Amino acid sequence: MTGTTIRDTERAELPLPFTRLRRARGYVVTLLASVASGLSRAAINARVLRQLGAMSERELKDIGLVRQDLADAIALRLDGDATNLLLARRDERKAAQRRKERT
């Protein structure tokens, strides 16, 4: 297979092994970017949860959360986004409060 070539319309002809190497390199770069993204998201989640965990019940109530929301966010797997969970819980409580005020 060493003599086999592929014709690329935008590039000069490359031997097949080099094309495969370029494709494999693209897969590795994509995989590493995905891992790095997951690690940074996990670090952000951990920092947010530490800061919220240091707040009093009153402070949490002021921003629309309760201590159980933090426990649920901590229980998420690493690929889960704690911030989205906390924002959703807060929004649900706000919507319920508005409905209650209307009646």
PyMOL commands that set and color helices and strands:
alter all, ss='L'
color gray80, all
select helices_A, chain A and resi 16-53+57-62+67-75+82-102
alter helices_A, ss='H'
color red, helices_A
select strands_A, chain A and resi 5-6+14-15
alter strands_A, ss='S'
color yellow, strands_A
deselect
rebuild
show_as cartoon
